[in-house]
């Protein structure tokens, strides 16, 4: 099964990829090319993404959004986390 993970280089994405990489083929969707991609098999930038490539994946996981590990979760930060993901 092929899985595309957007925002997968962040706090949650790194841990998720560590857990599911032995079972599935993971591709990281990111803003820029990086030399080290951790537990991901492939790397795809947003500029390379098009309808043909998105249809190659069985699952798409979207983890893009406000950084959940950067600050304490005040009401203001909670609102930023939620609004950045919906």
N, CA, C and O atoms as a Maestro MAE file, in Angstrom:
{
 s_m_m2io_version
 :::
 2.0.0
}

f_m_ct {
 s_m_title
 :::
 protein
 m_atom[344] {
  # First column is atom index #
  i_m_mmod_type
  r_m_x_coord
  r_m_y_coord
  r_m_z_coord
  i_m_residue_number
  s_m_chain_name
  s_m_pdb_residue_name
  s_m_pdb_atom_name
  i_m_atomic_number
  :::
  1 25 0.839 -1.167 0.000 1 A "UNK " " N  " 7
  2 3 0.000 0.000 0.000 1 A "UNK " " CA " 6
  3 2 0.890 1.239 0.000 1 A "UNK " " C  " 6
  4 15 1.867 1.307 0.746 1 A "UNK " " O  " 8
  5 25 0.554 2.209 -0.832 2 A "UNK " " N  " 7
  6 3 1.329 3.443 -0.948 2 A "UNK " " CA " 6
  7 2 0.605 4.579 -0.216 2 A "UNK " " C  " 6
  8 15 -0.577 4.837 -0.443 2 A "UNK " " O  " 8
  9 25 1.357 5.254 0.675 3 A "UNK " " N  " 7
  10 3 0.787 6.321 1.487 3 A "UNK " " CA " 6
  11 2 1.562 7.610 1.252 3 A "UNK " " C  " 6
  12 15 2.792 7.622 1.291 3 A "UNK " " O  " 8
  13 25 0.835 8.691 1.009 4 A "UNK " " N  " 7
  14 3 1.414 10.020 0.867 4 A "UNK " " CA " 6
  15 2 1.130 10.784 2.149 4 A "UNK " " C  " 6
  16 15 -0.018 10.867 2.587 4 A "UNK " " O  " 8
  17 25 2.190 11.352 2.759 5 A "UNK " " N  " 7
  18 3 2.042 12.085 4.011 5 A "UNK " " CA " 6
  19 2 2.452 13.539 3.785 5 A "UNK " " C  " 6
  20 15 3.618 13.831 3.520 5 A "UNK " " O  " 8
  21 25 1.482 14.444 3.893 6 A "UNK " " N  " 7
  22 3 1.753 15.883 3.796 6 A "UNK " " CA " 6
  23 2 2.020 16.409 5.194 6 A "UNK " " C  " 6
  24 15 1.265 16.131 6.125 6 A "UNK " " O  " 8
  25 25 3.104 17.176 5.342 7 A "UNK " " N  " 7
  26 3 3.458 17.669 6.662 7 A "UNK " " CA " 6
  27 2 4.082 16.598 7.525 7 A "UNK " " C  " 6
  28 15 4.053 16.690 8.752 7 A "UNK " " O  " 8
  29 25 4.636 15.603 6.908 8 A "UNK " " N  " 7
  30 3 5.162 14.451 7.626 8 A "UNK " " CA " 6
  31 2 6.538 14.612 8.219 8 A "UNK " " C  " 6
  32 15 7.038 13.688 8.861 8 A "UNK " " O  " 8
  33 25 7.170 15.762 8.023 9 A "UNK " " N  " 7
  34 3 8.493 15.968 8.616 9 A "UNK " " CA " 6
  35 2 8.392 16.632 9.980 9 A "UNK " " C  " 6
  36 15 9.411 16.879 10.626 9 A "UNK " " O  " 8
  37 25 7.184 16.922 10.421 10 A "UNK " " N  " 7
  38 3 6.963 17.556 11.715 10 A "UNK " " CA " 6
  39 2 6.948 16.551 12.856 10 A "UNK " " C  " 6
  40 15 7.264 15.374 12.681 10 A "UNK " " O  " 8
  41 25 6.575 17.041 14.015 11 A "UNK " " N  " 7
  42 3 6.580 16.263 15.255 11 A "UNK " " CA " 6
  43 2 5.760 14.974 15.136 11 A "UNK " " C  " 6
  44 15 6.266 13.890 15.426 11 A "UNK " " O  " 8
  45 25 4.512 15.086 14.717 12 A "UNK " " N  " 7
  46 3 3.637 13.921 14.608 12 A "UNK " " CA " 6
  47 2 4.044 13.041 13.428 12 A "UNK " " C  " 6
  48 15 4.053 11.815 13.535 12 A "UNK " " O  " 8
  49 25 4.379 13.669 12.309 13 A "UNK " " N  " 7
  50 3 4.734 12.933 11.104 13 A "UNK " " CA " 6
  51 2 5.949 12.048 11.254 13 A "UNK " " C  " 6
  52 15 5.978 10.933 10.733 13 A "UNK " " O  " 8
  53 25 6.957 12.533 11.963 14 A "UNK " " N  " 7
  54 3 8.158 11.721 12.192 14 A "UNK " " CA " 6
  55 2 7.827 10.461 12.987 14 A "UNK " " C  " 6
  56 15 8.286 9.369 12.651 14 A "UNK " " O  " 8
  57 25 7.035 10.616 14.031 15 A "UNK " " N  " 7
  58 3 6.672 9.460 14.855 15 A "UNK " " CA " 6
  59 2 5.755 8.495 14.100 15 A "UNK " " C  " 6
  60 15 5.908 7.278 14.196 15 A "UNK " " O  " 8
  61 25 4.817 9.043 13.363 16 A "UNK " " N  " 7
  62 3 3.921 8.207 12.567 16 A "UNK " " CA " 6
  63 2 4.703 7.408 11.535 16 A "UNK " " C  " 6
  64 15 4.466 6.212 11.364 16 A "UNK " " O  " 8
  65 25 5.636 8.063 10.846 17 A "UNK " " N  " 7
  66 3 6.412 7.379 9.810 17 A "UNK " " CA " 6
  67 2 7.272 6.263 10.395 17 A "UNK " " C  " 6
  68 15 7.462 5.224 9.762 17 A "UNK " " O  " 8
  69 25 7.785 6.473 11.584 18 A "UNK " " N  " 7
  70 3 8.591 5.449 12.248 18 A "UNK " " CA " 6
  71 2 7.750 4.195 12.500 18 A "UNK " " C  " 6
  72 15 8.236 3.072 12.363 18 A "UNK " " O  " 8
  73 25 6.503 4.400 12.866 19 A "UNK " " N  " 7
  74 3 5.607 3.290 13.206 19 A "UNK " " CA " 6
  75 2 5.108 2.543 11.966 19 A "UNK " " C  " 6
  76 15 5.061 1.313 11.976 19 A "UNK " " O  " 8
  77 25 4.736 3.257 10.900 20 A "UNK " " N  " 7
  78 3 4.103 2.592 9.757 20 A "UNK " " CA " 6
  79 2 5.055 2.270 8.603 20 A "UNK " " C  " 6
  80 15 4.669 1.558 7.677 20 A "UNK " " O  " 8
  81 25 6.283 2.776 8.638 21 A "UNK " " N  " 7
  82 3 7.206 2.532 7.518 21 A "UNK " " CA " 6
  83 2 7.555 1.058 7.299 21 A "UNK " " C  " 6
  84 15 7.764 0.667 6.151 21 A "UNK " " O  " 8
  85 25 7.627 0.226 8.332 22 A "UNK " " N  " 7
  86 3 7.930 -1.186 8.043 22 A "UNK " " CA " 6
  87 2 6.807 -1.901 7.290 22 A "UNK " " C  " 6
  88 15 7.043 -2.926 6.649 22 A "UNK " " O  " 8
  89 25 5.597 -1.366 7.366 23 A "UNK " " N  " 7
  90 3 4.445 -2.049 6.783 23 A "UNK " " CA " 6
  91 2 4.024 -1.495 5.428 23 A "UNK " " C  " 6
  92 15 3.451 -2.219 4.614 23 A "UNK " " O  " 8
  93 25 4.305 -0.204 5.176 24 A "UNK " " N  " 7
  94 3 3.791 0.456 3.975 24 A "UNK " " CA " 6
  95 2 4.879 1.278 3.288 24 A "UNK " " C  " 6
  96 15 5.901 1.609 3.888 24 A "UNK " " O  " 8
  97 25 4.639 1.595 2.033 25 A "UNK " " N  " 7
  98 3 5.556 2.443 1.268 25 A "UNK " " CA " 6
  99 2 5.134 3.893 1.474 25 A "UNK " " C  " 6
  100 15 4.041 4.286 1.066 25 A "UNK " " O  " 8
  101 25 6.001 4.697 2.108 26 A "UNK " " N  " 7
  102 3 5.680 6.069 2.471 26 A "UNK " " CA " 6
  103 2 6.374 7.080 1.561 26 A "UNK " " C  " 6
  104 15 7.547 6.933 1.217 26 A "UNK " " O  " 8
  105 25 5.619 8.106 1.183 27 A "UNK " " N  " 7
  106 3 6.168 9.232 0.436 27 A "UNK " " CA " 6
  107 2 5.874 10.499 1.220 27 A "UNK " " C  " 6
  108 15 4.736 10.735 1.626 27 A "UNK " " O  " 8
  109 25 6.897 11.312 1.431 28 A "UNK " " N  " 7
  110 3 6.763 12.577 2.131 28 A "UNK " " CA " 6
  111 2 6.459 13.683 1.133 28 A "UNK " " C  " 6
  112 15 7.204 13.876 0.172 28 A "UNK " " O  " 8
  113 25 5.367 14.410 1.357 29 A "UNK " " N  " 7
  114 3 5.030 15.577 0.550 29 A "UNK " " CA " 6
  115 2 5.520 16.791 1.315 29 A "UNK " " C  " 6
  116 15 5.053 17.063 2.421 29 A "UNK " " O  " 8
  117 25 6.470 17.531 0.722 30 A "UNK " " N  " 7
  118 3 7.134 18.610 1.437 30 A "UNK " " CA " 6
  119 2 7.311 19.837 0.550 30 A "UNK " " C  " 6
  120 15 7.096 19.774 -0.661 30 A "UNK " " O  " 8
  121 25 7.703 20.953 1.160 31 A "UNK " " N  " 7
  122 3 7.898 22.191 0.411 31 A "UNK " " CA " 6
  123 2 9.188 22.203 -0.398 31 A "UNK " " C  " 6
  124 15 9.232 22.788 -1.480 31 A "UNK " " O  " 8
  125 25 10.235 21.566 0.110 32 A "UNK " " N  " 7
  126 3 11.514 21.619 -0.588 32 A "UNK " " CA " 6
  127 2 12.247 20.284 -0.498 32 A "UNK " " C  " 6
  128 15 11.991 19.476 0.394 32 A "UNK " " O  " 8
  129 25 13.154 20.073 -1.433 33 A "UNK " " N  " 7
  130 3 13.958 18.848 -1.437 33 A "UNK " " CA " 6
  131 2 14.860 18.832 -0.206 33 A "UNK " " C  " 6
  132 15 15.458 19.850 0.143 33 A "UNK " " O  " 8
  133 25 14.956 17.710 0.431 34 A "UNK " " N  " 7
  134 3 15.836 17.542 1.587 34 A "UNK " " CA " 6
  135 2 16.688 16.304 1.349 34 A "UNK " " C  " 6
  136 15 16.226 15.332 0.753 34 A "UNK " " O  " 8
  137 25 17.915 16.340 1.809 35 A "UNK " " N  " 7
  138 3 18.796 15.201 1.570 35 A "UNK " " CA " 6
  139 2 18.442 14.010 2.460 35 A "UNK " " C  " 6
  140 15 18.596 12.865 2.035 35 A "UNK " " O  " 8
  141 25 17.973 14.255 3.682 36 A "UNK " " N  " 7
  142 3 17.621 13.171 4.594 36 A "UNK " " CA " 6
  143 2 16.116 13.169 4.794 36 A "UNK " " C  " 6
  144 15 15.543 14.171 5.221 36 A "UNK " " O  " 8
  145 25 15.472 12.050 4.491 37 A "UNK " " N  " 7
  146 3 14.023 12.002 4.619 37 A "UNK " " CA " 6
  147 2 13.560 11.017 5.690 37 A "UNK " " C  " 6
  148 15 12.372 10.701 5.760 37 A "UNK " " O  " 8
  149 25 14.458 10.538 6.507 38 A "UNK " " N  " 7
  150 3 14.072 9.696 7.635 38 A "UNK " " CA " 6
  151 2 13.468 8.376 7.232 38 A "UNK " " C  " 6
  152 15 14.087 7.605 6.499 38 A "UNK " " O  " 8
  153 25 12.266 8.106 7.702 39 A "UNK " " N  " 7
  154 3 11.617 6.813 7.498 39 A "UNK " " CA " 6
  155 2 10.795 6.744 6.219 39 A "UNK " " C  " 6
  156 15 10.089 5.761 5.990 39 A "UNK " " O  " 8
  157 25 10.877 7.776 5.381 40 A "UNK " " N  " 7
  158 3 10.113 7.807 4.141 40 A "UNK " " CA " 6
  159 2 10.910 7.163 3.007 40 A "UNK " " C  " 6
  160 15 12.134 7.273 2.954 40 A "UNK " " O  " 8
  161 25 10.198 6.491 2.106 41 A "UNK " " N  " 7
  162 3 10.838 5.840 0.965 41 A "UNK " " CA " 6
  163 2 11.119 6.833 -0.161 41 A "UNK " " C  " 6
  164 15 12.125 6.724 -0.862 41 A "UNK " " O  " 8
  165 25 10.221 7.800 -0.324 42 A "UNK " " N  " 7
  166 3 10.334 8.771 -1.411 42 A "UNK " " CA " 6
  167 2 9.999 10.158 -0.901 42 A "UNK " " C  " 6
  168 15 9.460 10.329 0.192 42 A "UNK " " O  " 8
  169 25 10.330 11.139 -1.715 43 A "UNK " " N  " 7
  170 3 10.048 12.528 -1.405 43 A "UNK " " CA " 6
  171 2 9.394 13.171 -2.614 43 A "UNK " " C  " 6
  172 15 9.816 12.942 -3.748 43 A "UNK " " O  " 8
  173 25 8.373 13.970 -2.380 44 A "UNK " " N  " 7
  174 3 7.653 14.658 -3.446 44 A "UNK " " CA " 6
  175 2 7.418 16.087 -2.978 44 A "UNK " " C  " 6
  176 15 6.948 16.297 -1.860 44 A "UNK " " O  " 8
  177 25 7.736 17.071 -3.811 45 A "UNK " " N  " 7
  178 3 7.487 18.458 -3.433 45 A "UNK " " CA " 6
  179 2 6.106 18.885 -3.931 45 A "UNK " " C  " 6
  180 15 5.543 18.279 -4.843 45 A "UNK " " O  " 8
  181 25 5.584 19.927 -3.319 46 A "UNK " " N  " 7
  182 3 4.261 20.433 -3.711 46 A "UNK " " CA " 6
  183 2 4.256 20.842 -5.173 46 A "UNK " " C  " 6
  184 15 3.247 20.683 -5.861 46 A "UNK " " O  " 8
  185 25 5.375 21.368 -5.653 47 A "UNK " " N  " 7
  186 3 5.433 21.801 -7.054 47 A "UNK " " CA " 6
  187 2 5.409 20.620 -8.023 47 A "UNK " " C  " 6
  188 15 5.060 20.786 -9.192 47 A "UNK " " O  " 8
  189 25 5.774 19.441 -7.549 48 A "UNK " " N  " 7
  190 3 5.754 18.238 -8.393 48 A "UNK " " CA " 6
  191 2 4.402 17.516 -8.360 48 A "UNK " " C  " 6
  192 15 4.145 16.630 -9.175 48 A "UNK " " O  " 8
  193 25 3.564 17.894 -7.435 49 A "UNK " " N  " 7
  194 3 2.298 17.212 -7.237 49 A "UNK " " CA " 6
  195 2 1.280 17.606 -8.309 49 A "UNK " " C  " 6
  196 15 1.079 18.790 -8.576 49 A "UNK " " O  " 8
  197 25 0.660 16.637 -8.901 50 A "UNK " " N  " 7
  198 3 -0.430 16.880 -9.851 50 A "UNK " " CA " 6
  199 2 -1.422 15.723 -9.758 50 A "UNK " " C  " 6
  200 15 -1.202 14.779 -8.999 50 A "UNK " " O  " 8
  201 25 -2.468 15.788 -10.493 51 A "UNK " " N  " 7
  202 3 -3.513 14.763 -10.385 51 A "UNK " " CA " 6
  203 2 -3.025 13.369 -10.725 51 A "UNK " " C  " 6
  204 15 -3.493 12.395 -10.135 51 A "UNK " " O  " 8
  205 25 -2.113 13.253 -11.645 52 A "UNK " " N  " 7
  206 3 -1.608 11.935 -12.022 52 A "UNK " " CA " 6
  207 2 -0.871 11.302 -10.851 52 A "UNK " " C  " 6
  208 15 -1.067 10.121 -10.567 52 A "UNK " " O  " 8
  209 25 -0.041 12.056 -10.180 53 A "UNK " " N  " 7
  210 3 0.721 11.497 -9.070 53 A "UNK " " CA " 6
  211 2 -0.142 11.220 -7.845 53 A "UNK " " C  " 6
  212 15 0.073 10.220 -7.160 53 A "UNK " " O  " 8
  213 25 -1.108 12.077 -7.556 54 A "UNK " " N  " 7
  214 3 -1.943 11.863 -6.383 54 A "UNK " " CA " 6
  215 2 -2.770 10.582 -6.534 54 A "UNK " " C  " 6
  216 15 -3.090 9.924 -5.545 54 A "UNK " " O  " 8
  217 25 -3.106 10.241 -7.757 55 A "UNK " " N  " 7
  218 3 -3.898 9.029 -7.983 55 A "UNK " " CA " 6
  219 2 -3.080 7.757 -7.804 55 A "UNK " " C  " 6
  220 15 -3.642 6.663 -7.758 55 A "UNK " " O  " 8
  221 25 -1.763 7.885 -7.704 56 A "UNK " " N  " 7
  222 3 -0.907 6.717 -7.490 56 A "UNK " " CA " 6
  223 2 -0.940 6.222 -6.041 56 A "UNK " " C  " 6
  224 15 -0.442 5.135 -5.751 56 A "UNK " " O  " 8
  225 25 -1.520 7.006 -5.136 57 A "UNK " " N  " 7
  226 3 -1.493 6.666 -3.717 57 A "UNK " " CA " 6
  227 2 -2.826 6.083 -3.265 57 A "UNK " " C  " 6
  228 15 -3.895 6.484 -3.724 57 A "UNK " " O  " 8
  229 25 -2.727 5.122 -2.349 58 A "UNK " " N  " 7
  230 3 -3.918 4.504 -1.782 58 A "UNK " " CA " 6
  231 2 -4.501 5.359 -0.648 58 A "UNK " " C  " 6
  232 15 -5.715 5.411 -0.453 58 A "UNK " " O  " 8
  233 25 -3.613 6.021 0.091 59 A "UNK " " N  " 7
  234 3 -4.014 6.824 1.247 59 A "UNK " " CA " 6
  235 2 -3.234 8.135 1.230 59 A "UNK " " C  " 6
  236 15 -2.051 8.154 0.888 59 A "UNK " " O  " 8
  237 25 -3.896 9.231 1.598 60 A "UNK " " N  " 7
  238 3 -3.235 10.524 1.783 60 A "UNK " " CA " 6
  239 2 -3.507 10.972 3.214 60 A "UNK " " C  " 6
  240 15 -4.658 11.052 3.642 60 A "UNK " " O  " 8
  241 25 -2.435 11.263 3.948 61 A "UNK " " N  " 7
  242 3 -2.546 11.738 5.326 61 A "UNK " " CA " 6
  243 2 -2.072 13.189 5.348 61 A "UNK " " C  " 6
  244 15 -0.953 13.484 4.927 61 A "UNK " " O  " 8
  245 25 -2.921 14.096 5.838 62 A "UNK " " N  " 7
  246 3 -2.567 15.508 5.889 62 A "UNK " " CA " 6
  247 2 -2.248 15.915 7.323 62 A "UNK " " C  " 6
  248 15 -3.131 15.964 8.178 62 A "UNK " " O  " 8
  249 25 -0.977 16.206 7.572 63 A "UNK " " N  " 7
  250 3 -0.535 16.661 8.891 63 A "UNK " " CA " 6
  251 2 -0.059 18.108 8.852 63 A "UNK " " C  " 6
  252 15 0.542 18.594 9.810 63 A "UNK " " O  " 8
  253 25 -0.325 18.791 7.755 64 A "UNK " " N  " 7
  254 3 0.088 20.190 7.627 64 A "UNK " " CA " 6
  255 2 -0.684 21.032 8.627 64 A "UNK " " C  " 6
  256 15 -1.857 20.779 8.901 64 A "UNK " " O  " 8
  257 25 -0.018 22.023 9.159 65 A "UNK " " N  " 7
  258 3 -0.697 22.934 10.070 65 A "UNK " " CA " 6
  259 2 0.261 23.540 11.070 65 A "UNK " " C  " 6
  260 15 1.471 23.319 11.016 65 A "UNK " " O  " 8
  261 25 -0.298 24.300 11.974 66 A "UNK " " N  " 7
  262 3 0.462 24.996 13.009 66 A "UNK " " CA " 6
  263 2 1.243 23.992 13.854 66 A "UNK " " C  " 6
  264 15 0.733 22.914 14.162 66 A "UNK " " O  " 8
  265 25 2.453 24.328 14.224 67 A "UNK " " N  " 7
  266 3 3.341 23.459 14.997 67 A "UNK " " CA " 6
  267 2 2.760 23.177 16.380 67 A "UNK " " C  " 6
  268 15 2.592 24.098 17.179 67 A "UNK " " O  " 8
  269 25 2.450 21.910 16.668 68 A "UNK " " N  " 7
  270 3 1.815 21.570 17.947 68 A "UNK " " CA " 6
  271 2 2.814 21.442 19.099 68 A "UNK " " C  " 6
  272 15 2.404 21.404 20.259 68 A "UNK " " O  " 8
  273 25 4.090 21.374 18.808 69 A "UNK " " N  " 7
  274 3 5.072 21.180 19.862 69 A "UNK " " CA " 6
  275 2 5.879 22.409 20.193 69 A "UNK " " C  " 6
  276 15 6.796 22.340 21.012 69 A "UNK " " O  " 8
  277 25 5.568 23.524 19.585 70 A "UNK " " N  " 7
  278 3 6.396 24.711 19.747 70 A "UNK " " CA " 6
  279 2 6.076 25.504 21.018 70 A "UNK " " C  " 6
  280 15 6.983 26.041 21.654 70 A "UNK " " O  " 8
  281 25 4.807 25.581 21.388 71 A "UNK " " N  " 7
  282 3 4.388 26.411 22.529 71 A "UNK " " CA " 6
  283 2 3.401 25.644 23.398 71 A "UNK " " C  " 6
  284 15 2.851 24.621 22.991 71 A "UNK " " O  " 8
  285 25 3.192 26.163 24.603 72 A "UNK " " N  " 7
  286 3 2.150 25.613 25.472 72 A "UNK " " CA " 6
  287 2 0.802 25.817 24.814 72 A "UNK " " C  " 6
  288 15 0.610 26.777 24.068 72 A "UNK " " O  " 8
  289 25 -0.123 24.933 25.082 73 A "UNK " " N  " 7
  290 3 -1.429 24.964 24.424 73 A "UNK " " CA " 6
  291 2 -2.399 25.910 25.134 73 A "UNK " " C  " 6
  292 15 -3.342 25.467 25.790 73 A "UNK " " O  " 8
  293 25 -2.163 27.184 25.001 74 A "UNK " " N  " 7
  294 3 -3.117 28.170 25.508 74 A "UNK " " CA " 6
  295 2 -4.342 28.146 24.593 74 A "UNK " " C  " 6
  296 15 -4.332 27.483 23.556 74 A "UNK " " O  " 8
  297 25 -5.379 28.860 24.974 75 A "UNK " " N  " 7
  298 3 -6.572 28.912 24.120 75 A "UNK " " CA " 6
  299 2 -6.232 29.475 22.747 75 A "UNK " " C  " 6
  300 15 -6.757 29.006 21.737 75 A "UNK " " O  " 8
  301 25 -5.364 30.467 22.701 76 A "UNK " " N  " 7
  302 3 -4.960 31.072 21.430 76 A "UNK " " CA " 6
  303 2 -4.224 30.066 20.545 76 A "UNK " " C  " 6
  304 15 -4.484 29.983 19.345 76 A "UNK " " O  " 8
  305 25 -3.311 29.309 21.137 77 A "UNK " " N  " 7
  306 3 -2.555 28.305 20.378 77 A "UNK " " CA " 6
  307 2 -3.483 27.179 19.922 77 A "UNK " " C  " 6
  308 15 -3.365 26.708 18.790 77 A "UNK " " O  " 8
  309 25 -4.394 26.746 20.773 78 A "UNK " " N  " 7
  310 3 -5.358 25.710 20.385 78 A "UNK " " CA " 6
  311 2 -6.174 26.155 19.175 78 A "UNK " " C  " 6
  312 15 -6.412 25.371 18.256 78 A "UNK " " O  " 8
  313 25 -6.600 27.411 19.180 79 A "UNK " " N  " 7
  314 3 -7.365 27.934 18.049 79 A "UNK " " CA " 6
  315 2 -6.531 27.939 16.773 79 A "UNK " " C  " 6
  316 15 -7.049 27.639 15.697 79 A "UNK " " O  " 8
  317 25 -5.243 28.277 16.878 80 A "UNK " " N  " 7
  318 3 -4.357 28.269 15.703 80 A "UNK " " CA " 6
  319 2 -4.172 26.852 15.178 80 A "UNK " " C  " 6
  320 15 -4.176 26.629 13.968 80 A "UNK " " O  " 8
  321 25 -4.010 25.901 16.081 81 A "UNK " " N  " 7
  322 3 -3.841 24.491 15.679 81 A "UNK " " CA " 6
  323 2 -5.078 24.010 14.924 81 A "UNK " " C  " 6
  324 15 -4.967 23.416 13.851 81 A "UNK " " O  " 8
  325 25 -6.233 24.266 15.480 82 A "UNK " " N  " 7
  326 3 -7.479 23.813 14.843 82 A "UNK " " CA " 6
  327 2 -7.719 24.521 13.526 82 A "UNK " " C  " 6
  328 15 -8.018 23.875 12.522 82 A "UNK " " O  " 8
  329 25 -7.594 25.833 13.514 83 A "UNK " " N  " 7
  330 3 -7.900 26.583 12.286 83 A "UNK " " CA " 6
  331 2 -6.904 26.303 11.159 83 A "UNK " " C  " 6
  332 15 -7.247 26.458 9.986 83 A "UNK " " O  " 8
  333 25 -5.689 25.897 11.492 84 A "UNK " " N  " 7
  334 3 -4.712 25.588 10.450 84 A "UNK " " CA " 6
  335 2 -4.961 24.226 9.801 84 A "UNK " " C  " 6
  336 15 -4.336 23.886 8.797 84 A "UNK " " O  " 8
  337 25 -5.866 23.461 10.376 85 A "UNK " " N  " 7
  338 3 -6.121 22.110 9.859 85 A "UNK " " CA " 6
  339 2 -7.514 21.909 9.293 85 A "UNK " " C  " 6
  340 15 -7.811 20.836 8.768 85 A "UNK " " O  " 8
  341 25 -8.366 22.902 9.385 86 A "UNK " " N  " 7
  342 3 -9.712 22.749 8.816 86 A "UNK " " CA " 6
  343 2 -9.969 23.759 7.722 86 A "UNK " " C  " 6
  344 15 -11.052 23.771 7.136 86 A "UNK " " O  " 8
  :::
 }
 m_bond[343] {
  # First column is bond index #
  i_m_from
  i_m_to
  i_m_order
  :::
  1 1 2 1
  2 2 3 1
  3 3 4 2
  4 3 5 1
  5 5 6 1
  6 6 7 1
  7 7 8 2
  8 7 9 1
  9 9 10 1
  10 10 11 1
  11 11 12 2
  12 11 13 1
  13 13 14 1
  14 14 15 1
  15 15 16 2
  16 15 17 1
  17 17 18 1
  18 18 19 1
  19 19 20 2
  20 19 21 1
  21 21 22 1
  22 22 23 1
  23 23 24 2
  24 23 25 1
  25 25 26 1
  26 26 27 1
  27 27 28 2
  28 27 29 1
  29 29 30 1
  30 30 31 1
  31 31 32 2
  32 31 33 1
  33 33 34 1
  34 34 35 1
  35 35 36 2
  36 35 37 1
  37 37 38 1
  38 38 39 1
  39 39 40 2
  40 39 41 1
  41 41 42 1
  42 42 43 1
  43 43 44 2
  44 43 45 1
  45 45 46 1
  46 46 47 1
  47 47 48 2
  48 47 49 1
  49 49 50 1
  50 50 51 1
  51 51 52 2
  52 51 53 1
  53 53 54 1
  54 54 55 1
  55 55 56 2
  56 55 57 1
  57 57 58 1
  58 58 59 1
  59 59 60 2
  60 59 61 1
  61 61 62 1
  62 62 63 1
  63 63 64 2
  64 63 65 1
  65 65 66 1
  66 66 67 1
  67 67 68 2
  68 67 69 1
  69 69 70 1
  70 70 71 1
  71 71 72 2
  72 71 73 1
  73 73 74 1
  74 74 75 1
  75 75 76 2
  76 75 77 1
  77 77 78 1
  78 78 79 1
  79 79 80 2
  80 79 81 1
  81 81 82 1
  82 82 83 1
  83 83 84 2
  84 83 85 1
  85 85 86 1
  86 86 87 1
  87 87 88 2
  88 87 89 1
  89 89 90 1
  90 90 91 1
  91 91 92 2
  92 91 93 1
  93 93 94 1
  94 94 95 1
  95 95 96 2
  96 95 97 1
  97 97 98 1
  98 98 99 1
  99 99 100 2
  100 99 101 1
  101 101 102 1
  102 102 103 1
  103 103 104 2
  104 103 105 1
  105 105 106 1
  106 106 107 1
  107 107 108 2
  108 107 109 1
  109 109 110 1
  110 110 111 1
  111 111 112 2
  112 111 113 1
  113 113 114 1
  114 114 115 1
  115 115 116 2
  116 115 117 1
  117 117 118 1
  118 118 119 1
  119 119 120 2
  120 119 121 1
  121 121 122 1
  122 122 123 1
  123 123 124 2
  124 123 125 1
  125 125 126 1
  126 126 127 1
  127 127 128 2
  128 127 129 1
  129 129 130 1
  130 130 131 1
  131 131 132 2
  132 131 133 1
  133 133 134 1
  134 134 135 1
  135 135 136 2
  136 135 137 1
  137 137 138 1
  138 138 139 1
  139 139 140 2
  140 139 141 1
  141 141 142 1
  142 142 143 1
  143 143 144 2
  144 143 145 1
  145 145 146 1
  146 146 147 1
  147 147 148 2
  148 147 149 1
  149 149 150 1
  150 150 151 1
  151 151 152 2
  152 151 153 1
  153 153 154 1
  154 154 155 1
  155 155 156 2
  156 155 157 1
  157 157 158 1
  158 158 159 1
  159 159 160 2
  160 159 161 1
  161 161 162 1
  162 162 163 1
  163 163 164 2
  164 163 165 1
  165 165 166 1
  166 166 167 1
  167 167 168 2
  168 167 169 1
  169 169 170 1
  170 170 171 1
  171 171 172 2
  172 171 173 1
  173 173 174 1
  174 174 175 1
  175 175 176 2
  176 175 177 1
  177 177 178 1
  178 178 179 1
  179 179 180 2
  180 179 181 1
  181 181 182 1
  182 182 183 1
  183 183 184 2
  184 183 185 1
  185 185 186 1
  186 186 187 1
  187 187 188 2
  188 187 189 1
  189 189 190 1
  190 190 191 1
  191 191 192 2
  192 191 193 1
  193 193 194 1
  194 194 195 1
  195 195 196 2
  196 195 197 1
  197 197 198 1
  198 198 199 1
  199 199 200 2
  200 199 201 1
  201 201 202 1
  202 202 203 1
  203 203 204 2
  204 203 205 1
  205 205 206 1
  206 206 207 1
  207 207 208 2
  208 207 209 1
  209 209 210 1
  210 210 211 1
  211 211 212 2
  212 211 213 1
  213 213 214 1
  214 214 215 1
  215 215 216 2
  216 215 217 1
  217 217 218 1
  218 218 219 1
  219 219 220 2
  220 219 221 1
  221 221 222 1
  222 222 223 1
  223 223 224 2
  224 223 225 1
  225 225 226 1
  226 226 227 1
  227 227 228 2
  228 227 229 1
  229 229 230 1
  230 230 231 1
  231 231 232 2
  232 231 233 1
  233 233 234 1
  234 234 235 1
  235 235 236 2
  236 235 237 1
  237 237 238 1
  238 238 239 1
  239 239 240 2
  240 239 241 1
  241 241 242 1
  242 242 243 1
  243 243 244 2
  244 243 245 1
  245 245 246 1
  246 246 247 1
  247 247 248 2
  248 247 249 1
  249 249 250 1
  250 250 251 1
  251 251 252 2
  252 251 253 1
  253 253 254 1
  254 254 255 1
  255 255 256 2
  256 255 257 1
  257 257 258 1
  258 258 259 1
  259 259 260 2
  260 259 261 1
  261 261 262 1
  262 262 263 1
  263 263 264 2
  264 263 265 1
  265 265 266 1
  266 266 267 1
  267 267 268 2
  268 267 269 1
  269 269 270 1
  270 270 271 1
  271 271 272 2
  272 271 273 1
  273 273 274 1
  274 274 275 1
  275 275 276 2
  276 275 277 1
  277 277 278 1
  278 278 279 1
  279 279 280 2
  280 279 281 1
  281 281 282 1
  282 282 283 1
  283 283 284 2
  284 283 285 1
  285 285 286 1
  286 286 287 1
  287 287 288 2
  288 287 289 1
  289 289 290 1
  290 290 291 1
  291 291 292 2
  292 291 293 1
  293 293 294 1
  294 294 295 1
  295 295 296 2
  296 295 297 1
  297 297 298 1
  298 298 299 1
  299 299 300 2
  300 299 301 1
  301 301 302 1
  302 302 303 1
  303 303 304 2
  304 303 305 1
  305 305 306 1
  306 306 307 1
  307 307 308 2
  308 307 309 1
  309 309 310 1
  310 310 311 1
  311 311 312 2
  312 311 313 1
  313 313 314 1
  314 314 315 1
  315 315 316 2
  316 315 317 1
  317 317 318 1
  318 318 319 1
  319 319 320 2
  320 319 321 1
  321 321 322 1
  322 322 323 1
  323 323 324 2
  324 323 325 1
  325 325 326 1
  326 326 327 1
  327 327 328 2
  328 327 329 1
  329 329 330 1
  330 330 331 1
  331 331 332 2
  332 331 333 1
  333 333 334 1
  334 334 335 1
  335 335 336 2
  336 335 337 1
  337 337 338 1
  338 338 339 1
  339 339 340 2
  340 339 341 1
  341 341 342 1
  342 342 343 1
  343 343 344 2
  :::
 }
}
